[in-house]
Amino acid sequence: MNYIGEKCAACGNVFTEDDDVVVCPDCGSPHHRECYKSAGKCANEDYHFSGKKWERKKLNVPEFVKCPICGFPNYKGEEKCVRCGNTLTEKSEPTADKNENDNIQEPFSGLFDDEFAEVKPYLGFDPDEDLGGATVKEVSDFVKTNTIYYLPVFKKMKDLGSKLSFNVTCLFPSLFFANRKMWGWAMLAVFLSILFAIPEALIYLADSGTLLEETSLYHFVEDNTATLEKLSIICSAADFFVRLLFCFFGNRIYFKYIVRSLKRVKTAGGNFMAQKLASMGGINPTNMIVITLIKLGVALGITMLGMYLFEMINLIAALP
């Protein structure tokens, strides 16, 4: 039994985890082993004649309120759930440790041991609840990481039909989608970012001397620098706007991707369904490196191809 925080019946000092504690077999009073040896008897020997037993000190056990959305126990009096931000109402279920004499090491210890054991992985949601083609459990197993963020967002989308939610990681959409193994969206984000960067890239290539001065493309940039600079500003604004759109709709896109993937795999069936889902779900940070290299390669390829095509067009135009 754990006596940390209790007092030695002999010396009155509080026990720590390093103390060697012995207990009187008659009344249950705890002592330091050295204290018991020194006295040669129980410090509460009078208990033995009266039949009284040593009792733990009563702890002031805090009362908790379970969030009706994610099931997380919050201190009573909190207005919003510290986990999901849901407003706690008077109807929220209060929860407290029934045994006030138990030695509590942590505020939430024991609250998930029994009635919360099944719902904890799904933040209090019903694992079998349908989210629009996939259950909470299936979605949670597919997402794998950061379900504490995504499950409440997806649940809100399903219940309220909302499509907007802000995901700041989507400010870098190609990295976000690649990390979540959404290669189609990752490549679209790469294409858009390269497209918006073309005017600024042309100006940079001309100014840095990368473009040879005798080439037609160099003269084109030189003759249209003012126009390209204005176009660069417009493209930068468009790029930022597209990034914001991904921030607001990224979670929706991811949710739809999860549901479609689950439906597709379940429809196909087969002996390797679990392995397919495992390979499709979760994250892969290595993909962020891969998509960055792809982006650099595509940008370089487009630059070289553009320069070649521009020269060919000018040569053809110069033919009699």
GIJO-V533423 format. One line per field, one symbol per residue. ss: DSSP state (@ for helix, = for strand, . for the rest). phi: phi as a letter, one per 30 degrees, with the letter a starting at -180 (. if undefined). burial: # if it has 16 or more other ideal C-beta (glycine too) atoms within 10 Angstrom, else .. A space follows every 50 residues. Layout:
ss->???
phi->???
burial->???
This chain:
ss->......=......=......===......===@@@@@@@.....@@@@@@ .............===......===....=......=.....===..... ...................@@@.......=....=@@@@@@@@...@@@@ @@@@@@@@@@.......@@@@@@@@@@@@...@@@@@@@@@@@@@@@@@@ @@@@@@@@.......@@@@@@@@.@@@@@@@@@@@@@@@@@@@@@@@@@@ @@@@@@@@@@@@@@@@@@....@@@@@@@@.....@@@@@@@@@@@@@@@ @@@@@@@@@@@@@@@@@@..
phi->.dcdjdcddccidddcdcdccbbdddciddbdeddddddiaddcdddddd idcdbdddcdddccbdddcciddcedjddbddccidddcdddddbbddcd dddcdbecdjdcdbdcedcedchjddecddcjjadedddddddiciddcd eddddddddcidccacbddddcdddddddcicddddddddddddedceed ddddddddiddddddddddddddbddddddddddddddddddddddddce ddddddddddddddddddijdcdddddddddibbeddddddddddddddd dddddddddddddddddddd
burial->..#..#.###....#...#.#.##..######..##.....###..#... ...#.#.......####.######......#.##.#.#...#..#.#... ...#......#....#..#..####.....#..##########...#..# ########......#.#..#.###########..######.###.##### ###.##....#....###.##......#..##..#...#..##..##.## #####.###.##..#...........#..##.#...##..#..##...#. .##...#.............
